Amino acid sequence: MTTIYDFTVKDNQGNDVGLDKYKGKVLLIVNTATECGFTPQYDALEELYKKYKDQGFEILDFPSNQFGGQAPGTDTEIENFCTAKFGTTFDRFAKIDVNGKNEDPLYTYLKKAQGGLLGDKIKWNFTKFLVDREGNVVERYSSQKKPEKLSKEIEELLDK
């Protein structure tokens, strides 16, 4: 059975990163953008990360420019923006497509695992996927779901 750990992605320096690096951790995987109405969610994401990282929680940030061109710039420019404006310290990866013929295989997997009521397509920036310590995708949240409202679900997975 495929899990999240079977995928390799590119970090924002262009290096391969096997997601098996995160084995045993609870993950929140988010497609982000720097010029979106939801961009301020970076503050709440960073707060979640600070609160739970010592308990085995990681946030994986995948910028995507597919929604209204709201993630312009290079991977380095996006990194600099997020660290300067929001003080983010969680892992950020190379900009990817999350839908369509060039979508990253990780997102093909995430959408298949948690299509649910939202359907297969990622609808907008800041869609979130919650992954348990075994690498299983357990939940999908829309852009409107505020990161600060995920504490209960994260704590439940960290306690398992």
C-alpha positions in Angstrom: 0.0 0.0 0.0 1.3 3.4 -0.9 1.9 6.0 1.8 3.2 9.5 1.8 6.7 8.1 2.5 6.9 6.6 -1.0 7.3 10.1 -2.6 10.3 12.2 -3.3 9.8 16.0 -3.8 12.2 18.9 -4.5 13.1 21.3 -1.8 13.2 25.0 -2.6 16.9 24.6 -3.4 16.2 22.0 -6.1 17.4 19.0 -4.0 15.5 15.7 -3.8 13.8 15.1 -0.5 12.4 11.7 0.3 9.2 12.1 2.4 10.3 9.0 4.4 12.4 11.6 6.2 9.2 12.4 8.0 8.4 8.9 9.1 6.7 8.8 12.5 5.6 12.5 12.3 2.2 14.1 12.0 2.2 16.2 8.9 0.1 19.1 7.6 0.7 19.5 3.9 -0.4 22.9 2.4 -0.4 24.4 -1.1 0.4 28.1 -0.5 0.6 31.4 -2.3 2.3 34.7 -1.3 -0.3 37.1 -2.8 -3.6 35.4 -1.8 -6.3 36.5 0.5 -5.5 33.5 2.6 -1.7 34.3 2.8 -2.1 35.6 6.4 -2.7 31.9 7.3 1.1 31.7 7.4 1.0 33.3 10.8 -1.4 30.7 12.2 0.6 27.9 10.5 3.8 29.1 12.1 2.0 29.2 15.5 0.8 25.6 15.0 4.3 24.5 14.0 6.0 26.2 17.1 3.3 24.7 19.4 3.6 21.1 18.2 7.0 20.6 16.5 8.6 19.2 19.6 5.9 16.5 19.8 6.6 15.3 16.2 4.6 17.7 14.0 5.8 19.1 10.7 4.3 21.4 8.1 5.2 20.9 4.5 4.7 24.0 2.4 4.2 23.6 -1.4 3.8 27.0 -3.1 1.7 26.8 -6.3 1.1 29.6 -8.8 -2.0 27.8 -10.3 -4.7 29.9 -8.7 -4.8 33.5 -10.1 -1.0 33.7 -10.4 -0.8 34.4 -6.7 2.6 32.7 -6.1 4.8 34.7 -8.5 8.5 34.8 -8.1 11.3 32.2 -7.7 11.5 29.7 -4.9 14.1 31.9 -3.3 11.9 34.9 -3.5 9.0 33.0 -1.9 11.2 31.7 0.9 12.5 35.2 1.6 9.0 36.7 1.6 7.7 34.0 4.0 10.6 34.2 6.5 10.7 38.0 6.4 7.0 38.8 6.6 5.7 35.8 8.6 8.8 34.4 10.3 8.0 30.9 9.0 10.5 28.2 10.0 8.7 25.0 8.7 9.9 23.2 5.6 9.1 24.9 2.2 9.5 23.1 -1.1 9.8 24.0 -4.7 6.8 25.6 -6.4 4.6 22.9 -8.0 1.4 22.3 -9.9 -1.3 20.7 -7.7 -3.8 20.2 -10.6 -3.6 19.3 -14.2 -1.3 17.4 -16.5 1.9 18.7 -14.8 0.6 18.1 -11.2 3.1 16.8 -8.8 2.6 13.0 -8.1 2.4 13.8 -4.4 -0.7 15.8 -5.0 -2.2 13.2 -7.3 -1.9 10.8 -4.3 -3.2 13.3 -1.7 -6.3 14.1 -3.8 -7.0 10.4 -4.5 -6.6 9.6 -0.7 -8.9 12.4 0.4 -11.1 13.5 -2.5 -14.2 13.4 -0.3 -16.9 16.1 -0.6 -14.4 18.5 -2.1 -13.8 16.3 -5.1 -10.5 15.6 -6.7 -9.3 19.0 -7.7 -7.6 21.4 -5.4 -10.0 24.4 -5.4 -7.6 27.1 -4.2 -4.5 28.1 -2.3 -4.1 26.9 1.3 -5.9 23.6 0.9 -4.6 21.4 3.8 -4.0 17.7 4.2 -3.4 16.1 7.6 -1.3 12.9 7.6 -0.9 10.6 10.6 2.4 9.1 12.0 2.0 6.1 9.6 1.9 8.2 6.5 -1.8 7.9 5.9 -3.8 10.9 4.7 -6.5 11.2 7.3 -8.2 14.5 6.4 -8.5 17.3 3.9 -9.5 20.9 4.7 -10.5 23.7 2.4 -8.8 27.1 2.3 -11.4 28.5 4.5 -10.5 26.2 7.4 -8.3 28.3 9.6 -5.1 26.6 10.8 -5.8 27.6 14.4 -9.0 25.4 14.2 -6.9 22.2 13.6 -5.4 21.9 17.1 -7.8 19.2 18.2 -7.2 17.0 15.2 -3.4 17.5 15.4 -3.3 16.7 19.2 -5.4 13.5 18.6 -2.9 12.2 16.0 0.1 13.3 18.2 -1.3 11.3 21.1 -1.6 8.1 19.1 
